[in-house]
Amino acid sequence: MRMALLFVLVLVFSLRILPEKQPMYADSPTDMTKAEKELILKLQGKSLWKDRAREDELLGLLKEAKTFRSKQLVKVLVKHIHYESSYGMGLKPVDIIWPVAGTLEAIGMPVVQPLLDELKTLVAVINEDIEDIDGILRQPRILHCLIDIYEQGGCGRAVVRFRIEKELEKCLESERKNLQGALQNAALKK
């Protein structure tokens, strides 16, 4: 009986002194550090993404971004997921060819829902009415990023298909066609 009581006391005491778990991602700007806010401001600059002379600076910022988890940062990165590095020629790892995708994969699970939300908005179909080059470039990159995140636990393609199918059940009619198009993408074929 004394051992059980001692065990309970040690357990209660240890819970009080252990640090709190870090949140999966910062929910509001007040949860973010000053460094994270500055990083987001830098990454929002359009010239940074278009100026190849600043590519080393961009790659450094993306490396730094791997340590943060805010929704605002993830939203900025998702918009540039199809950015292709000039260092990506030849057989290189994904995070060198597509450094934003590599950064999002390093962040992990907090990026899944923003990536799924982005899939809902992408029209990645070419027909006589519309030709969305941006959607055509971004959709497969988003799918590969999701697959790589879930592949860490195994069965990446199957889990991504399942998540998209679950999103189909609760999405708006305008988003349904985009998600159905994502399910038809070659990245999700078995």
FIRODO-856725 format. One record per residue: z, y, x of N, C-alpha, C in turn; residue number from 1; residue in one letter. Coordinates in pm, 1 decimal, always signed. Layout:
% residues N
{{Z,Y,X},{Z,Y,X},{Z,Y,X},NUM,'a'};
...
This chain:
% residues 190
{{+0.0,-118.8,+81.7},{+0.0,+0.0,+0.0},{+0.0,+126.2,+86.7},1,'m'};
{{+81.8,+121.7,+192.8},{+87.3,+236.4,+281.9},{-47.1,+258.9,+350.8},2,'r'};
{{-113.4,+153.9,+386.3},{-244.5,+165.5,+452.2},{-345.7,+230.9,+358.5},3,'m'};
{{-343.7,+193.9,+232.5},{-435.9,+251.9,+135.1},{-408.2,+400.6,+117.5},4,'a'};
{{-280.3,+436.6,+110.7},{-242.1,+576.0,+96.9},{-282.0,+655.4,+221.5},5,'l'};
{{-260.7,+598.4,+337.5},{-299.3,+662.1,+463.3},{-450.9,+680.8,+468.2},6,'l'};
{{-523.8,+580.3,+424.9},{-669.6,+588.7,+423.1},{-716.8,+702.4,+332.4},7,'f'};
{{-657.1,+713.7,+214.7},{-694.0,+819.3,+119.6},{-662.1,+956.2,+177.9},8,'v'};
{{-548.1,+972.5,+241.5},{-511.7,+1100.0,+302.9},{-607.6,+1138.4,+415.2},9,'l'};
{{-644.3,+1042.6,+498.0},{-739.7,+1069.2,+605.9},{-875.0,+1107.5,+548.1},10,'v'};
{{-916.3,+1039.1,+444.5},{-1044.5,+1068.9,+381.4},{-1044.9,+1209.7,+322.0},11,'l'};
{{-940.5,+1245.8,+249.3},{-931.6,+1379.1,+189.4},{-929.1,+1486.1,+297.1},12,'v'};
{{-850.4,+1465.5,+401.4},{-841.5,+1563.2,+510.1},{-975.9,+1577.9,+581.0},13,'f'};
{{-1044.9,+1467.9,+605.4},{-1172.9,+1474.5,+676.4},{-1278.6,+1546.8,+593.6},14,'s'};
{{-1272.5,+1534.7,+462.6},{-1368.7,+1604.8,+378.0},{-1348.7,+1755.7,+384.4},15,'l'};
{{-1228.4,+1798.2,+406.4},{-1201.0,+1941.8,+415.2},{-1250.1,+2003.0,+545.1},16,'r'};
{{-1251.8,+1927.0,+653.1},{-1288.5,+1985.5,+782.0},{-1434.0,+1960.7,+819.4},17,'i'};
{{-1499.8,+1871.4,+750.9},{-1641.0,+1847.4,+780.8},{-1724.0,+1966.7,+736.3},18,'l'};
{{-1826.7,+2002.5,+813.6},{-1912.4,+2113.5,+770.2},{-1988.4,+2075.1,+644.5},19,'p'};
{{-2017.5,+2177.3,+564.1},{-2094.9,+2151.6,+442.8},{-2237.0,+2114.4,+479.5},20,'e'};
{{-2299.1,+2034.3,+394.6},{-2438.5,+1996.2,+417.3},{-2528.5,+2118.3,+406.5},21,'k'};
{{-2629.1,+2124.3,+490.6},{-2727.0,+2230.8,+482.9},{-2811.9,+2209.8,+357.8},22,'q'};
{{-2847.0,+2315.9,+286.7},{-2932.4,+2298.7,+169.8},{-3071.3,+2250.7,+211.7},23,'p'};
{{-3139.7,+2180.8,+120.8},{-3275.3,+2136.0,+151.9},{-3364.4,+2253.3,+186.9},24,'m'};
{{-3350.0,+2361.7,+114.4},{-3422.0,+2483.9,+147.0},{-3345.9,+2601.6,+89.4},25,'y'};
{{-3372.2,+2716.3,+148.1},{-3305.3,+2837.4,+100.8},{-3367.6,+2879.8,-31.2},26,'a'};
{{-3285.4,+2897.5,-133.2},{-3335.8,+2931.0,-265.5},{-3370.6,+3078.1,-282.9},27,'d'};
{{-3302.5,+3164.1,-213.0},{-3326.1,+3306.1,-233.1},{-3331.6,+3376.5,-98.1},28,'s'};
{{-3387.9,+3497.8,-95.5},{-3394.4,+3571.4,+30.2},{-3257.0,+3595.5,+93.4},29,'p'};
{{-3152.1,+3598.4,+13.8},{-3018.7,+3618.7,+70.9},{-2970.3,+3495.5,+146.7},30,'t'};
{{-3027.8,+3377.5,+117.8},{-2991.6,+3254.7,+188.5},{-3061.0,+3243.7,+323.6},31,'d'};
{{-3162.5,+3325.6,+345.6},{-3241.0,+3316.3,+468.4},{-3177.0,+3397.5,+580.3},32,'m'};
{{-3200.0,+3351.8,+701.5},{-3152.1,+3426.4,+817.2},{-3248.4,+3540.9,+845.1},33,'t'};
{{-3202.4,+3633.8,+927.8},{-3286.7,+3746.5,+966.1},{-3411.0,+3696.4,+1040.2},34,'k'};
{{-3392.9,+3597.3,+1126.9},{-3505.9,+3541.9,+1202.3},{-3610.2,+3480.7,+1108.5},35,'a'};
{{-3563.8,+3414.8,+1002.9},{-3656.1,+3352.9,+908.1},{-3733.3,+3459.0,+829.4},36,'e'};
{{-3664.3,+3565.3,+789.6},{-3732.2,+3674.2,+718.3},{-3838.1,+3739.6,+806.4},37,'k'};
{{-3805.8,+3761.1,+932.8},{-3902.6,+3820.3,+1026.1},{-4021.7,+3728.0,+1046.5},38,'e'};
{{-3995.8,+3599.6,+1056.6},{-4103.3,+3501.8,+1073.3},{-4197.6,+3504.4,+953.4},39,'l'};
{{-4142.6,+3510.3,+833.7},{-4225.0,+3514.0,+712.5},{-4311.6,+3639.4,+711.6},40,'i'};
{{-4253.5,+3753.0,+747.8},{-4331.4,+3877.9,+752.4},{-4447.0,+3867.5,+851.2},41,'l'};
{{-4423.1,+3807.9,+965.3},{-4529.2,+3791.8,+1064.9},{-4639.2,+3698.8,+1013.1},42,'k'};
{{-4598.4,+3589.4,+950.1},{-4697.2,+3492.1,+901.4},{-4775.8,+3543.2,+781.2},43,'l'};
{{-4725.1,+3645.1,+711.9},{-4798.0,+3701.5,+599.0},{-4910.5,+3794.0,+643.1},44,'q'};
{{-4914.5,+3831.2,+769.2},{-5020.8,+3918.3,+818.9},{-5154.7,+3846.7,+820.5},45,'g'};
{{-5252.7,+3900.8,+750.2},{-5383.7,+3835.3,+739.7},{-5457.5,+3831.3,+872.5},46,'k'};
{{-5439.9,+3934.2,+954.9},{-5512.5,+3937.9,+1082.1},{-5466.5,+3826.9,+1175.2},47,'s'};
{{-5342.8,+3784.8,+1163.0},{-5290.6,+3677.3,+1246.4},{-5370.1,+3548.9,+1226.3},48,'l'};
{{-5410.5,+3523.1,+1103.5},{-5481.0,+3399.1,+1072.1},{-5629.8,+3406.3,+1106.3},49,'w'};
{{-5684.8,+3525.5,+1114.3},{-5829.4,+3539.4,+1135.3},{-5867.4,+3570.0,+1279.9},50,'k'};
{{-5775.1,+3623.7,+1357.0},{-5802.5,+3666.3,+1493.4},{-5775.9,+3550.9,+1590.2},51,'d'};
{{-5881.6,+3489.7,+1642.3},{-5867.5,+3376.0,+1734.2},{-5798.7,+3416.9,+1864.9},52,'r'};
{{-5802.4,+3544.9,+1898.9},{-5734.7,+3592.5,+2019.9},{-5582.3,+3582.9,+2005.0},53,'a'};
{{-5534.0,+3577.6,+1881.3},{-5390.2,+3569.3,+1854.9},{-5345.8,+3426.7,+1820.0},54,'r'};
{{-5430.7,+3329.4,+1847.6},{-5400.4,+3192.0,+1808.7},{-5275.1,+3138.2,+1877.5},55,'e'};
{{-5255.6,+3170.3,+2004.6},{-5134.8,+3122.6,+2073.1},{-5009.0,+3179.3,+2008.3},56,'d'};
{{-5015.2,+3305.5,+1966.5},{-4902.5,+3367.2,+1896.4},{-4876.6,+3293.9,+1764.6},57,'e'};
{{-4983.2,+3265.0,+1690.5},{-4970.6,+3194.2,+1563.2},{-4911.0,+3055.5,+1584.2},58,'l'};
{{-4958.7,+2983.8,+1683.3},{-4907.2,+2849.2,+1708.4},{-4759.5,+2853.3,+1747.0},59,'l'};
{{-4717.8,+2955.8,+1819.0},{-4576.3,+2972.2,+1851.9},{-4492.5,+2996.7,+1727.4},60,'g'};
{{-4545.2,+3078.8,+1637.3},{-4474.5,+3105.7,+1511.4},{-4464.1,+2979.6,+1426.1},61,'l'};
{{-4570.4,+2899.2,+1424.7},{-4567.7,+2774.8,+1347.5},{-4467.7,+2676.1,+1406.9},62,'l'};
{{-4458.4,+2674.7,+1538.8},{-4358.5,+2587.7,+1603.3},{-4217.8,+2631.0,+1563.3},63,'k'};
{{-4194.4,+2760.9,+1560.8},{-4064.8,+2815.2,+1519.2},{-4037.5,+2784.1,+1371.5},64,'e'};
{{-4142.0,+2785.2,+1289.6},{-4126.8,+2763.1,+1144.8},{-4077.2,+2622.7,+1112.4},65,'a'};
{{-4095.6,+2528.5,+1202.6},{-4052.0,+2390.5,+1177.1},{-3901.4,+2378.7,+1158.8},66,'k'};
{{-3827.4,+2479.1,+1201.0},{-3680.8,+2471.7,+1193.1},{-3624.5,+2532.9,+1065.0},67,'t'};
{{-3709.2,+2595.4,+983.3},{-3662.7,+2663.3,+862.4},{-3702.6,+2586.7,+737.4},68,'f'};
{{-3641.5,+2622.8,+622.5},{-3663.9,+2548.7,+498.4},{-3679.4,+2637.1,+374.6},69,'r'};
{{-3706.7,+2764.2,+387.2},{-3708.2,+2849.5,+268.0},{-3833.8,+2829.5,+183.8},70,'s'};
{{-3817.1,+2850.5,+53.5},{-3930.8,+2840.2,-38.2},{-4037.2,+2943.3,-3.2},71,'k'};
{{-3994.0,+3063.4,+36.0},{-4089.5,+3169.5,+67.3},{-4175.7,+3131.1,+187.7},72,'q'};
{{-4115.2,+3072.1,+288.4},{-4189.9,+3028.6,+406.2},{-4290.0,+2919.1,+369.0},73,'l'};
{{-4244.1,+2824.3,+290.5},{-4332.1,+2714.0,+248.9},{-4451.5,+2767.8,+170.2},74,'v'};
{{-4428.4,+2864.5,+81.8},{-4538.0,+2922.3,+3.0},{-4642.3,+2989.6,+92.3},75,'k'};
{{-4597.1,+3060.9,+194.8},{-4689.9,+3125.9,+288.0},{-4770.7,+3021.1,+362.7},76,'v'};
{{-4704.3,+2917.4,+408.9},{-4773.0,+2814.2,+487.0},{-4872.3,+2734.1,+403.0},77,'l'};
{{-4835.2,+2703.8,+279.9},{-4924.0,+2624.4,+193.0},{-5057.6,+2696.2,+172.7},78,'v'};
{{-5055.6,+2827.2,+162.9},{-5180.0,+2903.9,+143.5},{-5274.6,+2891.9,+262.2},79,'k'};
{{-5221.6,+2855.6,+379.4},{-5303.3,+2847.9,+500.8},{-5312.8,+2705.2,+554.3},80,'h'};
{{-5293.2,+2607.2,+468.2},{-5287.1,+2468.4,+513.3},{-5417.5,+2421.8,+578.4},81,'i'};
{{-5528.3,+2482.1,+543.6},{-5656.7,+2438.0,+599.6},{-5692.7,+2508.4,+730.4},82,'h'};
{{-5600.0,+2588.6,+785.9},{-5625.4,+2656.1,+912.7},{-5648.3,+2550.9,+1021.0},83,'y'};
{{-5759.5,+2562.4,+1090.6},{-5794.1,+2466.3,+1194.4},{-5786.3,+2534.0,+1330.7},84,'e'};
{{-5711.3,+2473.6,+1419.1},{-5690.6,+2528.6,+1552.8},{-5814.6,+2506.9,+1639.1},85,'s'};
{{-5842.1,+2602.4,+1728.1},{-5953.4,+2584.3,+1821.6},{-5916.6,+2483.3,+1929.8},86,'s'};
{{-5788.3,+2449.9,+1940.4},{-5744.2,+2347.9,+2035.3},{-5764.5,+2207.9,+1978.5},87,'y'};
{{-5814.6,+2198.7,+1857.9},{-5822.7,+2071.6,+1788.4},{-5949.0,+1991.8,+1813.1},88,'g'};
{{-6026.6,+2025.6,+1912.4},{-6149.1,+1950.4,+1937.8},{-6115.5,+1814.7,+1998.5},89,'m'};
{{-6187.1,+1712.0,+1957.2},{-6164.6,+1578.4,+2010.8},{-6055.9,+1504.6,+1934.7},90,'g'};
{{-6011.5,+1396.6,+1993.8},{-5908.6,+1314.8,+1930.7},{-5771.6,+1372.5,+1963.3},91,'l'};
{{-5713.3,+1438.0,+1866.6},{-5582.9,+1502.1,+1883.7},{-5496.1,+1468.3,+1763.4},92,'k'};
{{-5364.2,+1481.6,+1778.9},{-5275.8,+1461.6,+1663.3},{-5301.8,+1567.6,+1556.2},93,'p'};
{{-5266.5,+1534.8,+1434.1},{-5288.5,+1624.1,+1319.9},{-5224.9,+1760.0,+1341.6},94,'v'};
{{-5104.7,+1762.9,+1398.8},{-5036.5,+1891.1,+1412.4},{-5101.2,+1982.4,+1516.6},95,'d'};
{{-5194.2,+1931.8,+1594.9},{-5271.2,+2017.6,+1686.2},{-5398.8,+2064.0,+1617.3},96,'i'};
{{-5466.4,+1974.2,+1547.5},{-5591.0,+2010.6,+1478.2},{-5561.2,+2104.7,+1361.9},97,'i'};
{{-5466.9,+2065.9,+1276.0},{-5425.7,+2146.9,+1161.1},{-5277.6,+2179.3,+1178.5},98,'w'};
{{-5246.0,+2281.9,+1254.9},{-5105.2,+2308.2,+1288.5},{-5017.1,+2342.7,+1168.8},99,'p'};
{{-5074.0,+2400.6,+1064.4},{-4992.2,+2432.3,+945.9},{-4950.3,+2302.7,+876.7},100,'v'};
{{-5043.9,+2209.2,+865.3},{-5010.4,+2079.8,+805.2},{-4902.3,+2010.4,+887.8},101,'a'};
{{-4912.4,+2018.5,+1019.3},{-4809.8,+1960.2,+1105.2},{-4673.8,+2024.4,+1084.6},102,'g'};
{{-4671.9,+2156.0,+1065.6},{-4546.8,+2227.2,+1040.9},{-4487.6,+2184.9,+907.1},103,'t'};
{{-4571.6,+2177.7,+804.1},{-4523.0,+2136.8,+671.8},{-4470.0,+1993.8,+675.0},104,'l'};
{{-4537.2,+1906.3,+747.8},{-4490.1,+1768.4,+759.7},{-4355.6,+1763.1,+830.6},105,'e'};
{{-4336.6,+1848.5,+930.9},{-4208.8,+1852.1,+1002.5},{-4096.1,+1901.6,+912.0},106,'a'};
{{-4126.9,+1995.2,+824.0},{-4025.8,+2044.0,+729.2},{-3988.6,+1932.6,+632.6},107,'i'};
{{-4086.9,+1854.0,+590.4},{-4058.6,+1734.8,+510.9},{-4050.7,+1756.5,+361.3},108,'g'};
{{-3955.1,+1692.7,+297.9},{-3944.8,+1686.8,+152.7},{-3940.2,+1821.9,+81.1},109,'m'};
{{-3882.6,+1927.0,+137.6},{-3882.5,+2054.5,+64.4},{-4022.0,+2108.9,+34.5},110,'p'};
{{-4126.1,+2059.5,+102.3},{-4260.4,+2113.1,+78.3},{-4336.5,+2036.2,-29.0},111,'v'};
{{-4283.1,+1924.1,-73.9},{-4358.2,+1839.0,-167.2},{-4391.6,+1911.8,-296.6},112,'v'};
{{-4292.2,+1969.4,-363.5},{-4320.0,+2035.4,-491.3},{-4413.9,+2155.4,-475.8},113,'q'};
{{-4395.9,+2242.5,-374.4},{-4493.7,+2350.5,-357.5},{-4635.8,+2299.5,-331.7},114,'p'};
{{-4649.5,+2188.2,-260.9},{-4783.1,+2131.5,-239.5},{-4841.5,+2079.1,-370.7},115,'l'};
{{-4759.6,+2012.6,-450.5},{-4806.9,+1965.3,-580.8},{-4843.8,+2083.0,-670.9},116,'l'};
{{-4764.9,+2188.7,-666.6},{-4795.5,+2308.2,-745.7},{-4927.9,+2369.8,-701.4},117,'d'};
{{-4952.8,+2367.5,-572.1},{-5079.3,+2421.5,-519.9},{-5197.8,+2335.9,-564.9},118,'e'};
{{-5179.5,+2204.9,-568.6},{-5286.5,+2116.5,-617.7},{-5325.3,+2150.1,-761.1},119,'l'};
{{-5228.7,+2192.1,-840.8},{-5255.9,+2226.9,-980.1},{-5350.3,+2345.9,-991.6},120,'k'};
{{-5349.4,+2434.1,-892.7},{-5429.8,+2556.4,-900.7},{-5566.0,+2542.8,-835.4},121,'t'};
{{-5588.2,+2437.3,-758.3},{-5713.4,+2424.5,-683.3},{-5823.5,+2361.4,-766.1},122,'l'};
{{-5933.9,+2429.4,-771.9},{-6054.4,+2372.6,-832.7},{-6139.6,+2325.0,-716.2},123,'v'};
{{-6143.0,+2195.8,-695.1},{-6212.4,+2141.8,-578.9},{-6334.8,+2061.0,-619.9},124,'a'};
{{-6405.7,+2109.6,-718.7},{-6522.8,+2040.4,-770.5},{-6643.9,+2130.8,-755.0},125,'v'};
{{-6750.7,+2074.8,-706.0},{-6875.1,+2151.7,-699.0},{-6963.0,+2106.3,-814.7},126,'i'};
{{-7000.1,+2199.6,-897.3},{-7098.1,+2172.2,-1001.3},{-7182.4,+2297.4,-1020.3},127,'n'};
{{-7263.9,+2299.6,-1122.0},{-7353.2,+2414.4,-1140.9},{-7279.2,+2542.4,-1177.7},128,'e'};
{{-7156.4,+2530.3,-1229.0},{-7081.6,+2647.9,-1272.0},{-6996.2,+2709.8,-1161.6},129,'d'};
{{-6940.3,+2626.4,-1077.1},{-6842.9,+2678.3,-981.1},{-6856.1,+2608.1,-846.9},130,'i'};
{{-6833.2,+2683.7,-744.2},{-6829.9,+2627.2,-610.6},{-6710.9,+2691.6,-539.9},131,'e'};
{{-6599.9,+2622.5,-536.7},{-6478.1,+2674.9,-477.2},{-6460.4,+2614.1,-339.1},132,'d'};
{{-6513.8,+2680.7,-237.8},{-6506.4,+2629.9,-101.5},{-6361.6,+2620.4,-55.6},133,'i'};
{{-6280.7,+2719.4,-89.7},{-6140.7,+2718.5,-50.1},{-6070.5,+2594.1,-105.0},134,'d'};
{{-6093.2,+2562.8,-230.8},{-6032.6,+2444.5,-290.7},{-6082.7,+2316.0,-227.6},135,'g'};
{{-6210.8,+2313.7,-194.0},{-6269.2,+2195.0,-132.2},{-6207.7,+2170.4,+4.7},136,'i'};
{{-6177.0,+2276.4,+77.7},{-6116.7,+2261.6,+209.6},{-5966.9,+2229.6,+201.3},137,'l'};
{{-5898.2,+2287.4,+106.1},{-5753.3,+2274.7,+100.5},{-5704.8,+2147.8,+32.5},138,'r'};
{{-5777.4,+2100.8,-69.3},{-5729.0,+1984.0,-143.1},{-5707.2,+1860.7,-53.9},139,'q'};
{{-5804.9,+1819.7,+27.3},{-5779.4,+1701.2,+110.0},{-5667.8,+1722.6,+212.9},140,'p'};
{{-5657.0,+1843.2,+263.6},{-5551.3,+1872.5,+361.9},{-5413.8,+1861.9,+295.7},141,'r'};
{{-5402.1,+1911.4,+173.2},{-5275.3,+1900.5,+99.4},{-5243.6,+1753.4,+72.6},142,'i'};
{{-5343.3,+1677.9,+30.7},{-5321.5,+1535.8,+2.2},{-5280.6,+1459.8,+127.8},143,'l'};
{{-5346.8,+1486.3,+239.3},{-5311.0,+1418.6,+364.2},{-5169.8,+1456.1,+407.6},144,'h'};
{{-5132.9,+1581.1,+387.9},{-4997.3,+1626.1,+422.1},{-4894.6,+1552.0,+336.2},145,'c'};
{{-4918.7,+1543.2,+207.3},{-4828.1,+1469.6,+118.1},{-4819.3,+1322.2,+158.1},146,'l'};
{{-4932.9,+1262.8,+187.8},{-4935.1,+1121.4,+229.0},{-4852.7,+1103.0,+355.9},147,'i'};
{{-4871.2,+1191.7,+453.4},{-4796.9,+1178.8,+579.6},{-4647.1,+1197.2,+559.4},148,'d'};
{{-4607.5,+1286.6,+470.2},{-4464.9,+1305.7,+442.7},{-4406.7,+1179.1,+380.8},149,'i'};
{{-4476.0,+1122.9,+282.9},{-4425.0,+1003.1,+217.1},{-4445.3,+877.5,+300.3},150,'y'};
{{-4536.5,+880.1,+394.0},{-4562.7,+763.6,+477.7},{-4442.2,+732.4,+566.1},151,'e'};
{{-4359.0,+830.5,+591.8},{-4239.5,+807.3,+672.2},{-4149.0,+704.9,+605.3},152,'q'};
{{-4154.6,+697.1,+474.2},{-4077.5,+597.2,+400.8},{-4161.1,+475.7,+363.1},153,'g'};
{{-4289.6,+478.5,+397.3},{-4380.3,+369.6,+363.6},{-4453.9,+397.1,+234.4},154,'g'};
{{-4570.8,+340.0,+217.2},{-4650.6,+348.2,+94.3},{-4686.0,+492.2,+55.8},155,'c'};
{{-4727.9,+573.5,+150.7},{-4756.2,+714.0,+126.4},{-4857.3,+739.8,+16.5},156,'g'};
{{-4973.4,+672.5,+21.1},{-5077.5,+695.4,-79.9},{-5028.2,+660.3,-219.9},157,'r'};
{{-4961.9,+548.7,-231.5},{-4913.7,+503.8,-362.8},{-4811.7,+602.5,-419.9},158,'a'};
{{-4722.6,+652.9,-335.6},{-4621.2,+745.7,-382.8},{-4685.2,+878.4,-423.5},159,'v'};
{{-4783.5,+925.1,-346.6},{-4852.1,+1050.3,-380.2},{-4926.9,+1035.2,-512.3},160,'v'};
{{-4996.1,+923.6,-530.2},{-5064.2,+898.0,-658.4},{-4962.6,+901.0,-773.2},161,'r'};
{{-4850.0,+834.5,-753.6},{-4745.4,+830.9,-856.3},{-4694.7,+971.2,-887.0},162,'f'};
{{-4668.9,+1051.7,-783.7},{-4618.1,+1188.2,-805.4},{-4719.6,+1273.4,-880.9},163,'r'};
{{-4847.5,+1259.6,-846.7},{-4951.2,+1337.1,-916.0},{-4961.5,+1291.9,-1061.1},164,'i'};
{{-4953.7,+1161.2,-1083.9},{-4958.1,+1110.9,-1221.3},{-4839.2,+1162.9,-1302.9},165,'e'};
{{-4722.9,+1172.6,-1240.3},{-4605.8,+1227.8,-1309.0},{-4624.8,+1376.9,-1337.0},166,'k'};
{{-4686.8,+1449.3,-1246.1},{-4716.1,+1591.5,-1268.1},{-4815.9,+1608.4,-1382.3},167,'e'};
{{-4908.7,+1513.5,-1395.8},{-5006.7,+1518.1,-1505.6},{-4936.9,+1513.4,-1641.8},168,'l'};
{{-4828.5,+1439.0,-1650.2},{-4757.1,+1424.6,-1776.9},{-4695.4,+1555.6,-1824.6},169,'e'};
{{-4661.3,+1644.3,-1731.8},{-4590.8,+1765.8,-1770.9},{-4665.9,+1894.6,-1738.7},170,'k'};
{{-4791.5,+1883.8,-1697.5},{-4865.6,+2004.4,-1657.9},{-4936.1,+2069.8,-1777.8},171,'c'};
{{-4977.9,+2191.8,-1755.0},{-5056.1,+2263.6,-1855.7},{-5196.9,+2205.8,-1861.7},172,'l'};
{{-5263.9,+2228.3,-1970.9},{-5400.0,+2176.5,-1987.5},{-5493.7,+2231.7,-1879.3},173,'e'};
{{-5474.3,+2358.9,-1842.3},{-5559.6,+2419.4,-1739.9},{-5539.6,+2355.2,-1602.3},174,'s'};
{{-5423.1,+2296.4,-1577.4},{-5395.2,+2232.5,-1448.3},{-5436.7,+2085.6,-1446.9},175,'e'};
{{-5450.4,+2027.1,-1563.4},{-5480.1,+1883.9,-1575.1},{-5608.2,+1843.9,-1502.3},176,'r'};
{{-5713.3,+1921.7,-1520.3},{-5842.4,+1889.3,-1458.9},{-5832.3,+1891.2,-1305.5},177,'k'};
{{-5755.0,+1986.7,-1252.9},{-5740.2,+1996.4,-1108.2},{-5663.1,+1877.0,-1051.6},178,'n'};
{{-5557.2,+1835.4,-1122.1},{-5480.3,+1720.4,-1075.7},{-5561.2,+1590.4,-1089.2},179,'l'};
{{-5639.1,+1579.5,-1196.2},{-5724.8,+1460.7,-1211.2},{-5828.8,+1456.3,-1099.6},180,'q'};
{{-5880.4,+1574.0,-1061.9},{-5973.1,+1580.3,-947.8},{-5905.9,+1537.4,-819.0},181,'g'};
{{-5778.8,+1574.6,-800.9},{-5705.7,+1534.3,-681.0},{-5690.0,+1382.3,-675.6},182,'a'};
{{-5668.7,+1320.6,-792.0},{-5655.2,+1174.0,-795.8},{-5785.2,+1104.2,-757.2},183,'l'};
{{-5898.1,+1172.8,-776.1},{-6027.9,+1113.6,-742.5},{-6065.8,+1134.8,-595.9},184,'q'};
{{-5987.2,+1213.7,-523.2},{-6017.1,+1243.5,-383.9},{-6013.5,+1116.6,-299.7},185,'n'};
{{-6101.9,+1108.7,-202.3},{-6111.5,+991.2,-114.6},{-5982.2,+964.4,-38.2},186,'a'};
{{-5902.6,+1067.3,-15.7},{-5775.8,+1049.6,+57.4},{-5679.9,+955.5,-14.5},187,'a'};
{{-5693.7,+946.8,-147.1},{-5602.5,+862.9,-226.0},{-5662.4,+728.2,-263.2},188,'l'};
{{-5783.4,+702.1,-218.6},{-5845.6,+571.6,-247.8},{-5780.0,+464.7,-163.6},189,'k'};
{{-5769.1,+347.5,-219.0},{-5701.1,+234.9,-150.2},{-5787.9,+172.1,-46.5},190,'k'};
